Amino acid sequence: MEPGARRVAPSLRPVDAPVYRRVRTPPPRMGRMAGWTWQAWVGLIGGGLIFAAVLVPILVVQVRRYGALSFRRLLGAAAVSVYAVALVAYTLLPLPELRDNCGASGGGLELVPGHSVGDILQETQGLSLLGVLTSRATLQVLFNVALFVPFGLIARRYWNRGPWVSILLGALVSFGIESTQLTGVWGLYECAYRVADVDDVIANTAGAAIGVLLAPLLLAWMPSARSLRATRATPRPVTVWRRWFAMILDAVAVNIAITLVSLVVVLPKLLLSGGDGPSVPDDALEAAIVAAGAAVLVLVIPAVVSTGASIGQRLVWLTPEWSGGRRPLVRSLARAGVVGLPYVAATALDGLPEAVPFALQTVAGIVGIVSALVVAIAVISVPFTRGHRGLSAALTGAELRDSRS
């Protein structure tokens, strides 16, 4: 867990195995931190990409668990994503180029607690106090402490774990990292490519403990999951953003349904052809079957079950309501199909291969244009309709309300 470190210690090994020696690093010069900064960029970029990839599921979980979105906990989720990737980058990267890395692996096992103090004393002899504090040996220990301070903060305040549990989790994660280094990523490489060091576990655990102590001060602005869950059943206003988020979830549901139905349609052909058949629906009949199946799953069933709300609306606690408190079946189906049917048809036809007949391509293009116009009108209409009910509800005489009211 020592970025740039090359010390190698004796470990449990057969008598004829090579003896690893610790390679001492000379006192550092200017630019000594250059090798420790690229991992931060990996964490920032990689963590940002992972957060973007899981943003919609995170939002859904927040809405269902807390009853509404929490921007501060969403910011915390982004920080956790960045930290997790940075932690992997700092402790496990770069990986060896070859699986057979035993010749120049630089790995081993160090089981002597406190040996880092001796390293610091030996490598900083004759240096001033500033030189000691800024030496590579000292910075390496301090870095291992600092690396797990965010873990303690996250475990204590974001995950709402107790102090001792948070510290124990930090120790276990550190032990897991050292084990991964020692085993060559659990056998992915023939030999360890870094030193698995007991002092790293000690330093990491100390960092987690510091994070636990600092959490009430540094993350006082972070609401606890418990406090948010306490207001889960409280009705919220029907906002424009809430309506748009429900639309996004409905679009995701349509694409998932089309993918699943397409697999059901195509799989028999693939099995009969030994895997040589087309992997997507490739004619008008198959596209129609896919569209019909997806429409039943995403439009018809939600419209006739319970309140008639769409999948996205149910996830964000919204429900349509007609005058008199009754749900007219025909109007409920019409509300689901006004925007949903063109979008389902366009999405199903969009998956056809380019080799289909020109007439079918033309139909797909026309349906796509109609769908785009209808979806655009539906999205734009939300801020300008009563109660932000949108196009489909306005055309069918429905209102939208919070399902908890």
C-alpha positions in Angstrom: 0.0 0.0 0.0 3.0 2.2 -0.4 2.9 4.3 -3.7 6.2 4.0 -5.4 7.7 1.8 -2.6 10.2 -0.9 -3.5 11.1 -2.4 -0.1 10.7 -6.1 0.0 10.8 -8.1 3.3 11.4 -11.8 4.1 8.2 -13.8 4.1 7.1 -17.4 4.7 8.8 -19.3 1.8 10.5 -22.6 1.0 14.2 -22.7 1.8 15.2 -22.5 -1.8 13.0 -19.5 -2.5 14.6 -16.1 -3.2 15.1 -13.9 -0.1 13.5 -10.6 -0.5 15.5 -7.6 0.7 14.2 -4.2 1.6 15.4 -1.6 -0.9 16.1 1.6 0.9 15.0 4.8 -0.7 17.5 7.7 -0.5 16.3 11.0 1.0 13.9 12.6 -1.5 14.4 15.6 -3.6 12.1 18.1 -5.3 9.3 16.5 -7.2 9.1 13.5 -4.9 5.3 13.7 -4.8 5.0 13.5 -8.6 4.5 9.7 -8.5 1.6 10.0 -6.1 -0.6 12.4 -8.0 -1.8 10.5 -11.1 -3.9 8.2 -8.9 -5.9 11.3 -7.8 -6.8 12.0 -11.4 -7.8 8.3 -11.8 -10.0 8.6 -8.8 -11.6 11.9 -9.9 -12.3 10.8 -13.5 -13.1 7.1 -12.8 -15.2 7.9 -9.8 -17.1 10.6 -11.7 -17.8 8.1 -14.5 -19.0 5.4 -12.1 -21.2 8.0 -10.3 -22.7 9.1 -13.6 -23.4 5.4 -14.6 -25.2 4.7 -11.3 -26.8 8.1 -10.9 -30.4 7.0 -11.9 -30.4 4.0 -9.6 -29.0 6.2 -6.7 -31.8 8.7 -7.3 -34.5 6.0 -7.3 -33.1 4.5 -4.1 -33.1 7.9 -2.5 -36.7 8.7 -3.5 -38.0 5.3 -2.4 -35.9 5.2 0.9 -36.3 8.8 2.0 -39.4 9.9 0.2 -37.6 12.6 -1.7 -34.2 13.5 -3.2 -31.5 14.6 -0.8 -28.9 16.7 -2.6 -26.4 16.6 0.2 -26.5 12.8 0.4 -26.3 12.7 -3.4 -23.1 14.8 -3.1 -21.9 12.2 -0.5 -22.5 9.4 -3.0 -20.4 11.2 -5.6 -17.6 11.6 -3.0 -17.8 7.9 -2.1 -17.5 7.0 -5.8 -14.4 9.2 -6.3 -12.8 8.0 -3.0 -13.4 4.3 -3.8 -11.7 4.5 -7.2 -8.9 6.6 -5.8 -8.3 4.0 -3.0 -8.0 1.3 -5.6 -5.7 3.4 -7.7 -3.4 4.3 -4.8 -3.2 0.8 -3.4 -3.3 -1.6 -6.3 -2.2 0.3 -9.4 -0.2 0.2 -11.6 -0.5 -3.5 -12.2 2.4 -5.6 -13.5 2.6 -5.9 -17.3 3.1 -9.7 -17.2 1.3 -12.4 -15.2 4.7 -14.1 -14.6 6.0 -11.2 -12.6 8.2 -13.0 -10.1 11.5 -11.9 -11.5 10.9 -8.2 -10.8 7.8 -8.1 -8.7 9.1 -6.2 -5.8 6.6 -7.9 -3.5 6.8 -9.6 -0.2 5.5 -9.7 3.4 6.5 -7.4 6.3 5.2 -8.6 9.6 7.3 -6.5 12.0 5.1 -3.8 13.6 6.7 -0.4 13.9 9.5 -1.0 11.4 8.5 2.2 9.6 9.8 4.2 12.6 13.2 2.6 12.1 13.0 3.4 8.3 12.3 7.0 9.1 15.2 7.2 11.6 17.6 5.6 9.3 16.7 7.6 6.2 16.5 11.0 7.9 19.8 10.9 9.8 21.3 14.4 9.8 18.2 16.1 8.4 16.5 19.1 10.0 13.0 18.8 11.5 11.5 20.1 8.2 13.6 17.6 6.3 12.4 14.7 8.5 8.8 15.7 8.1 9.0 16.0 4.4 11.2 12.9 3.8 9.7 10.2 1.7 9.8 7.7 4.6 7.8 10.0 6.8 5.4 11.1 4.0 4.8 7.4 3.2 3.5 6.8 6.7 1.5 10.0 6.9 0.0 9.2 3.5 -1.2 5.8 4.6 -2.8 7.5 7.6 -4.4 10.2 5.4 -5.6 7.7 2.9 -8.1 6.2 5.3 -9.3 9.4 7.0 -12.1 9.7 4.4 -13.0 6.1 5.0 -13.6 6.9 8.7 -15.6 10.0 7.7 -17.8 8.0 5.3 -18.4 5.0 7.6 -19.2 7.2 10.6 -21.4 9.8 9.1 -22.5 8.7 5.6 -23.1 5.1 6.4 -24.1 6.0 10.0 -22.0 3.2 11.6 -20.9 3.3 15.2 -17.3 4.5 16.0 -15.9 1.1 16.7 -17.6 -0.5 13.8 -16.3 2.2 11.5 -12.7 1.7 12.7 -13.1 -2.0 12.4 -14.4 -1.7 8.9 -11.3 0.5 8.0 -9.0 -2.2 9.4 -10.8 -5.0 7.5 -10.6 -3.0 4.2 -6.9 -2.3 4.8 -6.3 -6.0 5.5 -8.2 -6.9 2.4 -6.0 -4.6 0.3 -2.8 -6.0 1.8 -4.0 -9.5 1.2 -4.8 -8.6 -2.4 -1.2 -7.2 -2.9 0.3 -10.3 -1.2 -1.6 -12.8 -3.3 -1.0 -11.0 -6.6 -4.6 -10.0 -6.9 -5.7 -13.4 -5.6 -3.7 -15.4 -8.1 -4.1 -13.1 -11.1 -0.3 -12.6 -11.0 2.2 -15.3 -10.1 3.8 -13.3 -7.3 3.1 -10.4 -5.0 3.9 -7.1 -6.8 3.9 -4.9 -3.6 4.9 -5.3 0.0 2.0 -6.5 2.2 2.9 -4.5 5.3 1.5 -4.7 8.8 2.5 -1.1 9.4 0.2 -0.1 6.5 -2.7 -1.8 8.2 -1.9 0.0 11.5 -1.5 3.4 9.7 -4.7 2.9 7.7 -6.6 1.9 10.9 -5.3 5.0 12.6 -6.5 7.1 9.7 -10.0 5.6 9.9 -10.0 6.4 13.6 -9.1 10.0 12.9 -11.8 10.2 10.3 -14.3 8.9 12.9 -13.3 11.6 15.4 -13.5 14.3 12.7 -16.8 13.2 11.2 -19.2 15.1 13.5 -17.3 18.3 12.8 -16.5 17.9 9.1 -19.8 16.2 8.0 -22.2 18.0 10.3 -24.0 19.2 7.2 -24.7 15.6 6.0 -28.2 14.5 7.0 -28.4 11.0 8.5 -30.3 8.3 6.7 -32.4 7.8 9.8 -33.6 11.4 9.9 -34.6 11.3 6.3 -36.4 8.0 6.7 -38.5 9.6 9.4 -40.2 11.9 6.9 -40.5 9.2 4.2 -44.3 9.1 4.3 -44.8 12.9 4.2 -46.5 14.0 0.9 -44.4 16.4 -1.3 -45.5 18.9 -3.9 -45.7 17.7 -7.5 -42.8 19.6 -9.0 -41.5 19.9 -12.6 -38.3 18.1 -11.8 -40.2 15.2 -10.1 -42.4 14.9 -13.2 -39.4 14.9 -15.6 -37.6 12.3 -13.5 -40.7 10.1 -13.7 -40.6 10.4 -17.5 -36.9 9.4 -17.5 -37.7 6.4 -15.5 -40.5 5.5 -17.8 -38.1 5.7 -20.8 -35.6 3.5 -19.0 -38.4 1.0 -18.3 -39.4 1.0 -22.0 -35.8 0.2 -23.1 -35.4 -2.5 -20.5 -38.7 -4.1 -21.6 -37.8 -3.9 -25.3 -34.4 -5.6 -24.6 -36.0 -8.4 -22.6 -38.8 -9.0 -25.2 -36.2 -8.9 -28.0 -34.2 -11.6 -26.3 -37.3 -13.8 -26.0 -38.0 -13.3 -29.7 -34.4 -13.8 -31.0 -33.2 -16.5 -28.6 -35.0 -19.4 -30.3 -33.6 -18.5 -33.6 -30.1 -18.3 -32.2 -30.5 -21.7 -30.6 -31.8 -23.3 -33.8 -29.1 -21.7 -35.9 -26.3 -22.6 -33.6 -25.6 -19.0 -32.8 -25.3 -17.9 -36.5 -28.7 -16.2 -36.6 -29.4 -12.5 -36.2 -29.0 -11.2 -32.6 -31.7 -8.6 -33.0 -35.3 -8.6 -34.5 -34.8 -8.3 -38.3 -38.2 -7.9 -39.8 -41.5 -6.1 -39.4 -43.3 -9.0 -37.7 -40.6 -9.4 -35.1 -40.4 -5.7 -34.5 -44.2 -5.6 -34.0 -44.0 -8.5 -31.5 -41.3 -6.7 -29.6 -43.3 -3.4 -29.5 -46.5 -5.2 -28.5 -44.8 -7.1 -25.7 -43.0 -4.0 -24.4 -46.3 -2.0 -24.5 -48.1 -4.7 -22.5 -45.3 -4.8 -19.9 -44.7 -1.0 -19.5 -48.0 0.6 -20.6 -51.0 -1.7 -20.3 -50.3 -3.6 -17.1 -49.4 -0.5 -15.0 -52.5 1.3 -16.4 -54.9 -1.3 -15.3 -53.3 -2.2 -11.9 -54.0 -0.3 -8.8 -54.0 3.5 -9.3 -53.0 3.4 -13.0 -49.8 5.2 -12.5 -46.8 4.5 -14.8 -43.7 2.7 -13.5 -41.8 5.9 -13.3 -44.6 7.7 -11.5 -45.0 4.9 -9.0 -41.2 5.1 -8.2 -41.5 8.8 -7.4 -44.7 8.5 -5.4 -47.0 10.0 -8.0 -50.5 8.8 -9.1 -53.1 10.0 -11.5 -56.6 11.0 -10.3 -59.8 11.6 -12.1 -62.9 13.5 -10.8 -65.1 11.5 -8.6 -62.2 9.5 -7.3 -62.7 6.6 -9.8 -60.3 5.4 -12.4 -61.9 5.1 -15.8 -60.2 2.1 -17.5 -60.4 3.6 -21.0 -59.0 6.9 -19.9 -56.3 5.3 -17.9 -55.2 3.3 -21.0 -55.4 6.4 -23.1 -53.3 8.3 -20.7 -50.6 5.6 -20.8 -50.6 5.4 -24.6 -50.7 9.0 -25.7 -46.9 9.4 -25.3 -46.0 5.8 -24.5 -47.2 4.0 -27.6 -45.3 6.3 -30.1 -42.1 6.0 -28.0 -42.4 2.2 -27.6 -42.9 1.8 -31.4 -40.1 4.1 -32.3 -37.7 2.4 -29.9 -38.6 -1.1 -31.2 -38.2 -0.1 -34.8 -34.9 1.7 -34.1 -33.4 -1.6 -33.2 -33.9 -3.0 -36.7 -30.7 -3.7 -38.8 -29.9 -1.4 -41.7 -30.5 -4.3 -44.2 -34.3 -4.2 -43.8 -36.4 -3.2 -46.8 -36.6 0.5 -47.7 -40.3 0.7 -47.0 -39.8 -0.5 -43.4 -37.0 1.9 -42.9 -39.3 4.7 -44.1 -42.0 3.6 -41.7 -39.4 3.5 -38.9 -38.3 7.0 -39.7 -41.8 8.4 -39.7 -42.6 6.8 -36.4 -39.4 8.1 -35.0 -40.2 11.7 -36.0 -43.7 11.4 -34.6 -42.4 10.0 -31.4 -39.8 12.7 -31.0 -42.4 15.4 -31.5 -44.8 13.8 -29.0 -42.1 13.3 -26.4 -40.9 16.9 -26.9 -44.4 18.3 -26.4 -44.9 16.1 -23.4 -41.7 17.3 -21.7 -42.3 20.9 -22.6 -45.9 20.8 -21.4 -45.1 19.9 -17.8 -44.2 23.4 -16.5 -47.2 25.0 -18.3 -50.1 22.6 -17.3 -52.1 22.7 -14.2 -50.4 21.0 -11.3 -47.6 20.0 -13.7 -49.7 17.1 -14.9 -48.4 17.2 -18.5 -49.8 16.3 -21.9 -51.2 12.8 -21.3 -53.0 13.7 -18.1 -54.4 17.0 -19.6 -55.8 15.2 -22.7 -57.5 12.5 -20.6 -58.8 14.8 -17.8 -56.5 13.5 -15.1 -54.7 15.3 -12.3 -51.5 14.2 -10.6 -51.0 14.1 -6.9 -48.6 12.6 -4.4 -49.6 9.0 -3.7 -49.0 9.4 0.0 -51.6 12.2 0.4 
